[in-house]
């Protein structure tokens, strides 16, 4: 997330309450951007809509669903 006023509001507002945010962790060490780990519960048939919403927000992101650590601990 960019370290600026309204960044979190922008993220939450653009998602529009369509999906459940089941986990959210933010960490910043004085940089211009903070690192966020967000877990969202999204039905399979709405994955494309989530990707479109995240692209519209414009913050860099990547899907960790196939990450072995996710599979081991949360999957």
Biopython code that builds the backbone (N, CA, C, O; Angstrom):
import numpy as np
from Bio.PDB.StructureBuilder import StructureBuilder

atoms = [
    (1, "UNK", "N", (0.854, -1.174, 0.000)),
    (1, "UNK", "CA", (0.000, 0.000, 0.000)),
    (1, "UNK", "C", (0.893, 1.228, 0.000)),
    (1, "UNK", "O", (1.919, 1.248, 0.680)),
    (2, "UNK", "N", (0.517, 2.246, -0.750)),
    (2, "UNK", "CA", (1.263, 3.500, -0.642)),
    (2, "UNK", "C", (1.052, 4.094, 0.751)),
    (2, "UNK", "O", (-0.040, 4.012, 1.314)),
    (3, "UNK", "N", (2.078, 4.672, 1.278)),
    (3, "UNK", "CA", (2.008, 5.278, 2.607)),
    (3, "UNK", "C", (1.511, 6.710, 2.438)),
    (3, "UNK", "O", (2.302, 7.653, 2.428)),
    (4, "UNK", "N", (0.204, 6.863, 2.304)),
    (4, "UNK", "CA", (-0.402, 8.182, 2.138)),
    (4, "UNK", "C", (-1.827, 8.152, 2.701)),
    (4, "UNK", "O", (-2.440, 7.089, 2.785)),
    (5, "UNK", "N", (-2.339, 9.298, 3.078)),
    (5, "UNK", "CA", (-3.703, 9.355, 3.613)),
    (5, "UNK", "C", (-4.704, 8.812, 2.589)),
    (5, "UNK", "O", (-4.624, 9.119, 1.399)),
    (6, "UNK", "N", (-5.625, 8.019, 3.064)),
    (6, "UNK", "CA", (-6.685, 7.501, 2.219)),
    (6, "UNK", "C", (-6.378, 6.214, 1.485)),
    (6, "UNK", "O", (-7.252, 5.696, 0.790)),
    (7, "UNK", "N", (-5.170, 5.672, 1.605)),
    (7, "UNK", "CA", (-4.806, 4.458, 0.863)),
    (7, "UNK", "C", (-5.661, 3.264, 1.293)),
    (7, "UNK", "O", (-6.162, 2.526, 0.445)),
    (8, "UNK", "N", (-5.827, 3.073, 2.578)),
    (8, "UNK", "CA", (-6.654, 1.963, 3.056)),
    (8, "UNK", "C", (-8.120, 2.194, 2.690)),
    (8, "UNK", "O", (-8.809, 1.266, 2.265)),
    (9, "UNK", "N", (-8.591, 3.411, 2.853)),
    (9, "UNK", "CA", (-9.973, 3.726, 2.490)),
    (9, "UNK", "C", (-10.207, 3.429, 1.008)),
    (9, "UNK", "O", (-11.241, 2.867, 0.647)),
    (10, "UNK", "N", (-9.269, 3.796, 0.159)),
    (10, "UNK", "CA", (-9.381, 3.533, -1.273)),
    (10, "UNK", "C", (-9.517, 2.037, -1.528)),
    (10, "UNK", "O", (-10.370, 1.611, -2.307)),
    (11, "UNK", "N", (-8.683, 1.247, -0.876)),
    (11, "UNK", "CA", (-8.722, -0.211, -1.027)),
    (11, "UNK", "C", (-10.091, -0.755, -0.613)),
    (11, "UNK", "O", (-10.721, -1.496, -1.368)),
    (12, "UNK", "N", (-10.546, -0.390, 0.578)),
    (12, "UNK", "CA", (-11.818, -0.903, 1.095)),
    (12, "UNK", "C", (-13.008, -0.390, 0.292)),
    (12, "UNK", "O", (-13.955, -1.136, 0.039)),
    (13, "UNK", "N", (-12.966, 0.863, -0.106)),
    (13, "UNK", "CA", (-14.059, 1.447, -0.867)),
    (13, "UNK", "C", (-14.188, 0.795, -2.248)),
    (13, "UNK", "O", (-15.304, 0.540, -2.702)),
    (14, "UNK", "N", (-13.087, 0.526, -2.908)),
    (14, "UNK", "CA", (-13.128, -0.079, -4.241)),
    (14, "UNK", "C", (-13.587, -1.534, -4.194)),
    (14, "UNK", "O", (-14.224, -2.014, -5.131)),
    (15, "UNK", "N", (-13.266, -2.238, -3.107)),
    (15, "UNK", "CA", (-13.758, -3.612, -2.990)),
    (15, "UNK", "C", (-15.261, -3.616, -2.732)),
    (15, "UNK", "O", (-15.947, -4.596, -3.021)),
    (16, "UNK", "N", (-15.763, -2.516, -2.188)),
    (16, "UNK", "CA", (-17.197, -2.318, -2.077)),
    (16, "UNK", "C", (-17.942, -3.287, -1.192)),
    (16, "UNK", "O", (-19.160, -3.408, -1.329)),
    (17, "UNK", "N", (-17.277, -3.983, -0.295)),
    (17, "UNK", "CA", (-17.958, -4.911, 0.592)),
    (17, "UNK", "C", (-18.470, -6.161, -0.102)),
    (17, "UNK", "O", (-19.322, -6.866, 0.438)),
    (18, "UNK", "N", (-17.959, -6.442, -1.296)),
    (18, "UNK", "CA", (-18.419, -7.620, -2.032)),
    (18, "UNK", "C", (-17.891, -8.936, -1.460)),
    (18, "UNK", "O", (-18.551, -9.972, -1.551)),
    (19, "UNK", "N", (-16.697, -8.884, -0.869)),
    (19, "UNK", "CA", (-16.076, -10.126, -0.388)),
    (19, "UNK", "C", (-15.620, -9.942, 1.050)),
    (19, "UNK", "O", (-15.326, -8.830, 1.488)),
    (20, "UNK", "N", (-15.565, -11.052, 1.777)),
    (20, "UNK", "CA", (-15.157, -11.039, 3.167)),
    (20, "UNK", "C", (-13.634, -10.966, 3.259)),
    (20, "UNK", "O", (-12.933, -11.790, 2.671)),
    (21, "UNK", "N", (-13.126, -9.986, 3.993)),
    (21, "UNK", "CA", (-11.689, -9.904, 4.281)),
    (21, "UNK", "C", (-11.489, -10.692, 5.568)),
    (21, "UNK", "O", (-11.862, -10.238, 6.650)),
    (22, "UNK", "N", (-10.895, -11.879, 5.442)),
    (22, "UNK", "CA", (-10.771, -12.770, 6.591)),
    (22, "UNK", "C", (-9.460, -12.584, 7.352)),
    (22, "UNK", "O", (-9.318, -13.059, 8.478)),
    (23, "UNK", "N", (-8.505, -11.891, 6.733)),
    (23, "UNK", "CA", (-7.228, -11.618, 7.394)),
    (23, "UNK", "C", (-6.647, -10.357, 6.772)),
    (23, "UNK", "O", (-6.725, -10.160, 5.560)),
    (24, "UNK", "N", (-6.062, -9.503, 7.612)),
    (24, "UNK", "CA", (-5.426, -8.288, 7.116)),
    (24, "UNK", "C", (-4.252, -7.981, 8.023)),
    (24, "UNK", "O", (-4.420, -7.817, 9.231)),
    (25, "UNK", "N", (-3.062, -7.903, 7.444)),
    (25, "UNK", "CA", (-1.855, -7.592, 8.216)),
    (25, "UNK", "C", (-1.069, -6.534, 7.460)),
    (25, "UNK", "O", (-0.798, -6.688, 6.269)),
    (26, "UNK", "N", (-0.703, -5.464, 8.146)),
    (26, "UNK", "CA", (0.021, -4.342, 7.546)),
    (26, "UNK", "C", (1.346, -4.170, 8.262)),
    (26, "UNK", "O", (1.417, -4.251, 9.489)),
    (27, "UNK", "N", (2.402, -3.930, 7.485)),
    (27, "UNK", "CA", (3.718, -3.696, 8.077)),
    (27, "UNK", "C", (4.457, -2.648, 7.255)),
    (27, "UNK", "O", (4.507, -2.724, 6.027)),
    (28, "UNK", "N", (5.029, -1.672, 7.948)),
    (28, "UNK", "CA", (5.846, -0.656, 7.292)),
    (28, "UNK", "C", (7.051, -0.366, 8.167)),
    (28, "UNK", "O", (6.956, -0.317, 9.394)),
    (29, "UNK", "N", (8.178, -0.178, 7.515)),
    (29, "UNK", "CA", (9.416, 0.143, 8.227)),
    (29, "UNK", "C", (9.925, 1.510, 7.782)),
    (29, "UNK", "O", (11.117, 1.670, 7.520)),
    (30, "UNK", "N", (9.039, 2.493, 7.695)),
    (30, "UNK", "CA", (9.431, 3.851, 7.346)),
    (30, "UNK", "C", (9.593, 4.087, 5.852)),
    (30, "UNK", "O", (10.148, 5.112, 5.453)),
    (31, "UNK", "N", (9.127, 3.176, 5.024)),
    (31, "UNK", "CA", (9.245, 3.327, 3.576)),
    (31, "UNK", "C", (8.035, 4.062, 3.013)),
    (31, "UNK", "O", (7.085, 4.358, 3.737)),
    (32, "UNK", "N", (8.079, 4.352, 1.717)),
    (32, "UNK", "CA", (6.971, 5.026, 1.046)),
    (32, "UNK", "C", (5.793, 4.086, 0.814)),
    (32, "UNK", "O", (4.686, 4.529, 0.507)),
    (33, "UNK", "N", (6.039, 2.788, 0.962)),
    (33, "UNK", "CA", (4.982, 1.784, 0.785)),
    (33, "UNK", "C", (5.025, 0.802, 1.951)),
    (33, "UNK", "O", (6.094, 0.454, 2.453)),
    (34, "UNK", "N", (3.849, 0.367, 2.366)),
    (34, "UNK", "CA", (3.745, -0.652, 3.399)),
    (34, "UNK", "C", (3.381, -1.979, 2.763)),
    (34, "UNK", "O", (2.745, -2.020, 1.710)),
    (35, "UNK", "N", (3.783, -3.051, 3.397)),
    (35, "UNK", "CA", (3.438, -4.388, 2.917)),
    (35, "UNK", "C", (2.161, -4.849, 3.600)),
    (35, "UNK", "O", (1.993, -4.679, 4.808)),
    (36, "UNK", "N", (1.267, -5.432, 2.817)),
    (36, "UNK", "CA", (-0.020, -5.893, 3.326)),
    (36, "UNK", "C", (-0.218, -7.340, 2.924)),
    (36, "UNK", "O", (0.042, -7.726, 1.784)),
    (37, "UNK", "N", (-0.677, -8.128, 3.869)),
    (37, "UNK", "CA", (-1.139, -9.479, 3.582)),
    (37, "UNK", "C", (-2.640, -9.452, 3.853)),
    (37, "UNK", "O", (-3.074, -9.255, 4.988)),
    (38, "UNK", "N", (-3.422, -9.650, 2.801)),
    (38, "UNK", "CA", (-4.877, -9.641, 2.933)),
    (38, "UNK", "C", (-5.417, -10.952, 2.382)),
    (38, "UNK", "O", (-5.072, -11.357, 1.272)),
    (39, "UNK", "N", (-6.259, -11.606, 3.156)),
    (39, "UNK", "CA", (-6.928, -12.831, 2.705)),
    (39, "UNK", "C", (-8.391, -12.494, 2.479)),
    (39, "UNK", "O", (-9.066, -11.960, 3.359)),
    (40, "UNK", "N", (-8.869, -12.815, 1.286)),
    (40, "UNK", "CA", (-10.262, -12.538, 0.938)),
    (40, "UNK", "C", (-10.957, -13.837, 0.576)),
    (40, "UNK", "O", (-10.399, -14.682, -0.124)),
    (41, "UNK", "N", (-12.170, -13.986, 1.057)),
    (41, "UNK", "CA", (-12.987, -15.147, 0.713)),
    (41, "UNK", "C", (-13.831, -14.764, -0.500)),
    (41, "UNK", "O", (-14.743, -13.943, -0.411)),
    (42, "UNK", "N", (-13.501, -15.382, -1.638)),
    (42, "UNK", "CA", (-14.122, -15.039, -2.912)),
    (42, "UNK", "C", (-14.615, -16.313, -3.585)),
    (42, "UNK", "O", (-13.835, -17.245, -3.777)),
    (43, "UNK", "N", (-15.899, -16.372, -3.947)),
    (43, "UNK", "CA", (-16.382, -17.545, -4.682)),
    (43, "UNK", "C", (-15.609, -17.722, -5.993)),
    (43, "UNK", "O", (-15.180, -16.747, -6.611)),
    (44, "UNK", "N", (-15.443, -18.955, -6.396)),
    (44, "UNK", "CA", (-14.672, -19.286, -7.607)),
    (44, "UNK", "C", (-15.144, -18.495, -8.819)),
    (44, "UNK", "O", (-14.326, -18.018, -9.606)),
    (45, "UNK", "N", (-16.451, -18.354, -8.975)),
    (45, "UNK", "CA", (-16.981, -17.671, -10.160)),
    (45, "UNK", "C", (-16.850, -16.145, -10.093)),
    (45, "UNK", "O", (-17.234, -15.455, -11.038)),
    (46, "UNK", "N", (-16.313, -15.608, -8.989)),
    (46, "UNK", "CA", (-16.114, -14.162, -8.861)),
    (46, "UNK", "C", (-14.635, -13.776, -8.863)),
    (46, "UNK", "O", (-14.311, -12.606, -8.658)),
    (47, "UNK", "N", (-13.737, -14.728, -9.090)),
    (47, "UNK", "CA", (-12.298, -14.439, -9.101)),
    (47, "UNK", "C", (-11.956, -13.348, -10.111)),
    (47, "UNK", "O", (-11.139, -12.472, -9.828)),
    (48, "UNK", "N", (-12.579, -13.400, -11.286)),
    (48, "UNK", "CA", (-12.303, -12.393, -12.315)),
    (48, "UNK", "C", (-12.709, -10.994, -11.849)),
    (48, "UNK", "O", (-12.028, -10.016, -12.159)),
    (49, "UNK", "N", (-13.807, -10.894, -11.112)),
    (49, "UNK", "CA", (-14.263, -9.596, -10.608)),
    (49, "UNK", "C", (-13.296, -9.055, -9.559)),
    (49, "UNK", "O", (-13.050, -7.851, -9.507)),
    (50, "UNK", "N", (-12.751, -9.930, -8.730)),
    (50, "UNK", "CA", (-11.762, -9.497, -7.743)),
    (50, "UNK", "C", (-10.515, -8.986, -8.444)),
    (50, "UNK", "O", (-10.002, -7.922, -8.098)),
    (51, "UNK", "N", (-10.022, -9.730, -9.424)),
    (51, "UNK", "CA", (-8.833, -9.286, -10.168)),
    (51, "UNK", "C", (-9.069, -7.926, -10.809)),
    (51, "UNK", "O", (-8.191, -7.063, -10.776)),
    (52, "UNK", "N", (-10.238, -7.730, -11.386)),
    (52, "UNK", "CA", (-10.565, -6.451, -12.015)),
    (52, "UNK", "C", (-10.589, -5.321, -10.980)),
    (52, "UNK", "O", (-10.091, -4.227, -11.245)),
    (53, "UNK", "N", (-11.164, -5.582, -9.808)),
    (53, "UNK", "CA", (-11.219, -4.571, -8.746)),
    (53, "UNK", "C", (-9.816, -4.218, -8.263)),
    (53, "UNK", "O", (-9.505, -3.043, -8.071)),
    (54, "UNK", "N", (-8.968, -5.225, -8.066)),
    (54, "UNK", "CA", (-7.598, -4.964, -7.616)),
    (54, "UNK", "C", (-6.799, -4.219, -8.676)),
    (54, "UNK", "O", (-6.005, -3.339, -8.345)),
    (55, "UNK", "N", (-6.999, -4.558, -9.939)),
    (55, "UNK", "CA", (-6.321, -3.831, -11.021)),
    (55, "UNK", "C", (-6.760, -2.373, -11.045)),
    (55, "UNK", "O", (-5.945, -1.481, -11.282)),
    (56, "UNK", "N", (-8.044, -2.129, -10.802)),
    (56, "UNK", "CA", (-8.572, -0.763, -10.791)),
    (56, "UNK", "C", (-7.980, 0.051, -9.642)),
    (56, "UNK", "O", (-7.718, 1.243, -9.798)),
    (57, "UNK", "N", (-7.770, -0.582, -8.500)),
    (57, "UNK", "CA", (-7.170, 0.113, -7.357)),
    (57, "UNK", "C", (-5.765, 0.584, -7.715)),
    (57, "UNK", "O", (-5.364, 1.690, -7.354)),
    (58, "UNK", "N", (-5.019, -0.259, -8.425)),
    (58, "UNK", "CA", (-3.714, 0.150, -8.924)),
    (58, "UNK", "C", (-2.527, -0.136, -8.022)),
    (58, "UNK", "O", (-1.401, 0.218, -8.372)),
    (59, "UNK", "N", (-2.740, -0.760, -6.880)),
    (59, "UNK", "CA", (-1.616, -1.129, -6.022)),
    (59, "UNK", "C", (-1.047, -2.450, -6.538)),
    (59, "UNK", "O", (-1.810, -3.311, -6.978)),
    (60, "UNK", "N", (0.269, -2.630, -6.493)),
    (60, "UNK", "CA", (0.813, -3.933, -6.905)),
    (60, "UNK", "C", (0.303, -5.046, -5.990)),
    (60, "UNK", "O", (0.171, -4.848, -4.782)),
    (61, "UNK", "N", (0.021, -6.202, -6.560)),
    (61, "UNK", "CA", (-0.457, -7.337, -5.760)),
    (61, "UNK", "C", (-0.107, -8.634, -6.471)),
    (61, "UNK", "O", (0.210, -8.640, -7.660)),
    (62, "UNK", "N", (-0.168, -9.738, -5.723)),
    (62, "UNK", "CA", (-0.034, -11.059, -6.324)),
    (62, "UNK", "C", (-0.829, -12.055, -5.509)),
    (62, "UNK", "O", (-1.021, -11.893, -4.304)),
    (63, "UNK", "N", (-1.283, -13.079, -6.187)),
    (63, "UNK", "CA", (-2.108, -14.128, -5.593)),
    (63, "UNK", "C", (-1.191, -15.189, -4.993)),
    (63, "UNK", "O", (-0.331, -15.736, -5.684)),
    (64, "UNK", "N", (-1.374, -15.476, -3.721)),
    (64, "UNK", "CA", (-0.537, -16.462, -3.026)),
    (64, "UNK", "C", (-1.249, -17.799, -2.839)),
    (64, "UNK", "O", (-0.777, -18.640, -2.074)),
    (65, "UNK", "N", (-2.368, -18.012, -3.517)),
    (65, "UNK", "CA", (-3.150, -19.227, -3.334)),
    (65, "UNK", "C", (-2.335, -20.492, -3.593)),
    (65, "UNK", "O", (-2.521, -21.498, -2.909)),
    (66, "UNK", "N", (-1.444, -20.449, -4.564)),
    (66, "UNK", "CA", (-0.642, -21.625, -4.906)),
    (66, "UNK", "C", (0.680, -21.697, -4.139)),
    (66, "UNK", "O", (1.463, -22.622, -4.354)),
    (67, "UNK", "N", (0.936, -20.751, -3.265)),
    (67, "UNK", "CA", (2.156, -20.729, -2.469)),
    (67, "UNK", "C", (2.168, -21.945, -1.537)),
    (67, "UNK", "O", (1.188, -22.174, -0.828)),
    (68, "UNK", "N", (3.254, -22.732, -1.520)),
    (68, "UNK", "CA", (3.300, -23.918, -0.646)),
    (68, "UNK", "C", (3.079, -23.588, 0.825)),
    (68, "UNK", "O", (2.492, -24.396, 1.546)),
    (69, "UNK", "N", (3.531, -22.425, 1.292)),
    (69, "UNK", "CA", (3.308, -22.057, 2.690)),
    (69, "UNK", "C", (1.826, -21.864, 2.966)),
    (69, "UNK", "O", (1.330, -22.286, 4.010)),
    (70, "UNK", "N", (1.119, -21.235, 2.045)),
    (70, "UNK", "CA", (-0.332, -21.086, 2.185)),
    (70, "UNK", "C", (-0.990, -22.471, 2.231)),
    (70, "UNK", "O", (-1.831, -22.739, 3.089)),
    (71, "UNK", "N", (-0.607, -23.325, 1.319)),
    (71, "UNK", "CA", (-1.192, -24.662, 1.259)),
    (71, "UNK", "C", (-0.941, -25.426, 2.578)),
    (71, "UNK", "O", (-1.819, -26.137, 3.066)),
    (72, "UNK", "N", (0.246, -25.272, 3.132)),
    (72, "UNK", "CA", (0.605, -25.986, 4.351)),
    (72, "UNK", "C", (-0.149, -25.448, 5.576)),
    (72, "UNK", "O", (-0.687, -26.224, 6.365)),
    (73, "UNK", "N", (-0.186, -24.135, 5.727)),
    (73, "UNK", "CA", (-0.731, -23.548, 6.956)),
    (73, "UNK", "C", (-2.195, -23.127, 6.873)),
    (73, "UNK", "O", (-2.903, -23.180, 7.879)),
    (74, "UNK", "N", (-2.660, -22.715, 5.709)),
    (74, "UNK", "CA", (-4.003, -22.169, 5.628)),
    (74, "UNK", "C", (-4.918, -22.926, 4.685)),
    (74, "UNK", "O", (-6.138, -22.784, 4.772)),
    (75, "UNK", "N", (-4.371, -23.716, 3.800)),
    (75, "UNK", "CA", (-5.132, -24.350, 2.742)),
    (75, "UNK", "C", (-6.079, -25.437, 3.173)),
    (75, "UNK", "O", (-6.764, -26.027, 2.338)),
]
sb = StructureBuilder()
sb.init_structure("model")
sb.init_model(0)
sb.init_chain("A")
sb.init_seg("    ")
for serial, (resi, resn, name, xyz) in enumerate(atoms, 1):
    if name == "N":
        sb.init_residue(resn, " ", resi, " ")
    sb.init_atom(name, np.array(xyz, "f"), 0.0, 1.0, " ", f" {name:<3s}", serial, name[0])
structure = sb.get_structure()
